[in-house]
């Protein structure tokens, strides 16, 4: 006799399903390559075993913030220390000795280095400075004694005449050449009709100058000369001048006026 089938499978007691059989299969062992093993060993040496690496995110952020604050504080302290040392070792600068584009200085004052020094903040000359001026060739000791009712007057040692074809730059160059050691003779190159100049004050002022370096002379229009000169003074300071000389050729080539464009004392 045949048994009737219903289409349903009935589990027998003690049977095992396929899924259970798969789960009970041993897990295959994966052997890492030499490169992977070396990498894992390096990570373990650097960070420690895996169970020791776990750091809570909040604690990690706190540690990073503290490290950043400490680094910033160190950098700030180092910057302040360097700045203080730099300021302490910086040489003192006499700001008053650097004056470009001074107030309008023209005429006789523009030809007196002593006046320009005082205008730039230098102390007034003392008795020793006057003694040095007297000891220099061409100093005021050789001025002519005043006549009755007159004033002292510096007499040139020789008559200085410019050549008929001389340029205004030649005149200014000769003027500075004479000022270097014979300031009385340089007076002969100034048109005293245009410039009211005290000869004694002029000679004393230039006698305090030790060396004259003419850096540039340039002819300009209308008989003017642009000059850049550096004066080394007996007190050790330097006076750099940029001036504009005006000249006249009536009756002969002479300096008729001067204007200081810039002055610097250092």
C-alpha positions as CSV (number, residue, x, y, z in Angstrom):
1,X,0.0,0.0,0.0
2,X,1.3,3.5,-0.9
3,X,1.5,6.2,1.7
4,X,-0.2,9.5,0.9
5,X,2.2,12.5,0.6
6,X,1.3,16.0,1.7
7,X,4.3,17.9,0.3
8,X,5.7,18.8,3.8
9,X,9.0,17.5,5.1
10,X,9.0,16.4,8.7
11,X,12.2,16.9,10.7
12,X,13.5,13.8,12.3
13,X,14.7,13.9,15.9
14,X,18.4,14.5,16.2
15,X,18.8,15.9,12.6
16,X,21.3,18.8,11.9
17,X,20.6,21.6,9.4
18,X,22.9,22.7,6.7
19,X,23.5,26.1,8.3
20,X,24.6,24.5,11.5
21,X,27.0,22.3,9.6
22,X,28.5,25.4,7.9
23,X,28.9,27.2,11.2
24,X,30.7,24.3,12.8
25,X,33.3,24.2,10.0
26,X,36.7,25.4,11.2
27,X,37.7,28.9,10.2
28,X,40.6,28.9,7.7
29,X,43.8,30.4,9.1
30,X,45.3,33.3,7.1
31,X,49.0,33.6,7.3
32,X,50.2,37.2,6.8
33,X,53.0,37.9,4.3
34,X,56.4,39.1,5.5
35,X,55.7,42.7,4.7
36,X,52.4,42.7,6.7
37,X,54.1,41.0,9.6
38,X,56.8,43.6,9.7
39,X,54.3,46.4,9.5
40,X,52.2,45.0,12.4
41,X,55.4,44.6,14.5
42,X,56.4,48.2,13.8
43,X,52.9,49.5,14.8
44,X,53.0,47.5,18.0
45,X,56.4,48.9,18.9
46,X,55.3,52.4,18.2
47,X,51.8,52.4,19.7
48,X,51.9,49.4,22.0
49,X,49.5,46.5,22.0
50,X,46.0,47.0,20.6
51,X,44.3,47.0,24.0
52,X,46.5,49.9,25.1
53,X,45.8,52.2,22.2
54,X,42.2,52.9,22.9
55,X,41.9,56.6,24.0
56,X,38.6,58.2,24.3
57,X,38.0,60.9,21.7
58,X,37.3,63.6,24.3
59,X,40.5,62.9,26.2
60,X,42.5,63.0,22.9
61,X,41.1,66.4,22.0
62,X,42.0,67.7,25.5
63,X,45.6,66.5,25.2
64,X,46.0,68.0,21.7
65,X,44.6,71.4,23.0
66,X,46.9,71.4,25.9
67,X,49.9,70.6,23.7
68,X,48.9,73.5,21.3
69,X,48.6,76.0,24.2
70,X,52.0,75.0,25.6
71,X,53.7,75.3,22.2
72,X,52.1,78.7,21.6
73,X,53.2,80.0,25.0
74,X,56.8,78.8,24.3
75,X,56.8,80.6,20.9
76,X,55.5,83.8,22.5
77,X,58.1,83.8,25.2
78,X,60.9,83.3,22.7
79,X,59.6,86.1,20.5
80,X,59.4,88.5,23.5
81,X,63.0,87.6,24.5
82,X,64.4,88.1,21.1
83,X,62.6,91.4,20.7
84,X,63.9,92.7,24.0
85,X,67.5,91.7,23.2
86,X,67.2,93.4,19.7
87,X,65.9,96.6,21.2
88,X,68.6,96.6,23.9
89,X,71.4,96.2,21.5
90,X,70.2,98.7,18.9
91,X,72.5,101.8,18.7
92,X,71.0,105.1,19.6
93,X,70.0,107.2,16.7
94,X,70.0,111.0,16.8
95,X,66.8,111.8,15.0
96,X,67.4,115.5,15.2
97,X,70.6,115.1,13.1
98,X,68.6,113.9,10.1
99,X,66.6,116.6,8.5
100,X,65.9,116.6,4.8
101,X,64.0,119.4,3.1
102,X,64.8,121.9,5.8
103,X,63.0,125.2,6.2
104,X,64.0,127.7,3.5
105,X,67.7,128.4,4.0
106,X,69.1,130.8,1.4
107,X,71.7,133.5,1.0
108,X,74.7,133.8,3.3
109,X,73.3,131.2,5.9
110,X,73.4,128.6,3.1
111,X,77.2,129.1,2.8
112,X,77.9,128.7,6.6
113,X,78.3,125.1,7.8
114,X,78.3,126.3,11.4
115,X,74.8,127.8,10.9
116,X,73.6,124.5,9.2
117,X,75.0,122.4,12.1
118,X,73.0,124.4,14.7
119,X,69.9,124.2,12.5
120,X,70.3,120.4,12.7
121,X,70.6,120.4,16.4
122,X,74.4,120.5,16.9
123,X,75.7,122.3,20.0
124,X,77.1,125.8,19.5
125,X,80.9,126.0,19.0
126,X,82.9,126.5,22.1
127,X,86.1,128.4,22.7
128,X,88.2,125.4,21.7
129,X,86.5,125.4,18.3
130,X,87.4,129.0,17.8
131,X,91.0,128.3,18.7
132,X,91.1,125.5,16.1
133,X,89.8,127.9,13.5
134,X,92.6,130.4,14.4
135,X,95.2,127.8,14.1
136,X,94.1,126.7,10.6
137,X,95.6,128.3,7.5
138,X,93.3,131.1,6.4
139,X,91.7,131.4,9.8
140,X,90.4,134.7,11.2
141,X,93.7,135.6,12.8
142,X,94.9,136.9,9.5
143,X,91.9,139.3,9.1
144,X,92.6,142.9,8.7
145,X,92.2,145.1,11.8
146,X,89.2,147.4,11.6
147,X,89.7,151.0,10.6
148,X,88.2,153.9,12.5
149,X,84.4,153.6,12.3
150,X,84.7,150.4,10.2
151,X,84.4,146.6,10.9
152,X,86.8,143.7,10.6
153,X,87.2,142.4,7.1
154,X,88.9,139.3,5.8
155,X,91.4,140.1,3.0
156,X,92.0,137.4,0.4
157,X,95.6,136.3,0.2
158,X,95.5,136.5,-3.6
159,X,93.2,137.8,-6.3
160,X,91.2,134.8,-7.6
161,X,89.9,135.2,-11.1
162,X,88.0,132.7,-13.2
163,X,88.8,132.1,-16.8
164,X,86.7,134.0,-19.4
165,X,85.3,130.7,-20.7
166,X,84.7,129.1,-17.3
167,X,81.4,127.3,-16.7
168,X,79.3,127.9,-13.5
169,X,80.3,124.3,-12.4
170,X,84.0,125.4,-12.7
171,X,83.2,128.3,-10.4
172,X,81.6,126.2,-7.7
173,X,84.3,123.5,-8.0
174,X,87.0,126.2,-7.4
175,X,85.0,127.7,-4.6
176,X,85.0,124.3,-2.7
177,X,88.7,123.7,-3.5
178,X,89.6,127.0,-1.9
179,X,87.3,126.4,1.1
180,X,89.2,123.2,1.8
181,X,92.3,125.0,3.0
182,X,92.1,128.7,2.1
183,X,88.6,129.9,3.0
184,X,89.7,133.6,2.8
185,X,90.5,133.2,-0.9
186,X,87.1,131.6,-1.5
187,X,85.5,135.0,-0.5
188,X,86.8,136.4,-3.7
189,X,84.4,134.2,-5.6
190,X,81.3,135.5,-3.9
191,X,79.4,138.5,-5.3
192,X,79.2,140.7,-2.1
193,X,76.8,143.0,-3.8
194,X,74.1,140.2,-3.8
195,X,75.1,138.4,-0.6
196,X,75.6,140.2,2.7
197,X,78.2,138.1,4.4
198,X,80.3,138.6,7.5
199,X,83.9,137.6,6.4
200,X,85.1,136.7,9.9
201,X,82.1,134.5,10.5
202,X,82.5,132.9,7.1
203,X,86.2,132.0,7.7
204,X,85.5,130.7,11.2
205,X,82.6,128.5,10.0
206,X,84.7,126.9,7.3
207,X,87.8,126.5,9.5
208,X,85.9,124.0,11.5
209,X,85.6,121.7,8.5
210,X,88.4,119.2,8.0
211,X,87.7,117.6,4.6
212,X,85.3,118.5,1.7
213,X,84.2,115.8,-0.7
214,X,82.4,117.1,-3.8
215,X,80.2,114.3,-5.0
216,X,78.3,115.9,-7.9
217,X,78.2,119.2,-9.7
218,X,75.6,119.8,-12.5
219,X,74.9,122.9,-14.6
220,X,71.2,123.9,-14.5
221,X,69.3,126.6,-16.4
222,X,69.9,130.3,-15.9
223,X,73.4,129.9,-14.6
224,X,72.5,127.7,-11.6
225,X,74.5,124.8,-10.3
226,X,73.2,121.8,-8.5
227,X,75.8,120.5,-6.0
228,X,76.0,117.5,-3.6
229,X,78.9,117.7,-1.1
230,X,79.9,116.0,2.1
231,X,81.8,117.9,4.8
232,X,83.9,116.1,7.5
233,X,84.0,118.3,10.6
234,X,86.6,118.5,13.3
235,X,84.2,117.0,15.9
236,X,84.0,113.8,13.9
237,X,80.6,114.4,12.4
238,X,79.7,114.5,8.7
239,X,77.4,117.0,7.1
240,X,75.9,116.1,3.7
241,X,74.5,119.0,1.7
242,X,72.5,119.4,-1.4
243,X,72.5,123.0,-2.6
244,X,71.6,125.1,-5.6
245,X,74.1,127.9,-6.4
246,X,73.1,130.9,-8.4
247,X,75.8,132.7,-10.4
248,X,76.3,136.0,-12.2
249,X,78.9,137.0,-14.8
250,X,78.7,140.7,-14.3
251,X,81.3,142.0,-14.2
252,X,82.9,138.5,-13.8
253,X,81.7,135.0,-12.9
254,X,80.8,135.0,-9.2
255,X,78.4,133.2,-6.8
256,X,75.4,135.5,-6.3
257,X,73.1,133.3,-4.1
258,X,72.7,129.8,-2.6
259,X,69.7,127.6,-1.5
260,X,69.9,124.5,0.7
261,X,67.8,121.7,-0.8
262,X,68.6,119.1,1.9
263,X,70.9,118.7,4.8
264,X,71.9,115.7,7.0
265,X,74.3,115.5,9.9
266,X,75.6,112.1,11.2
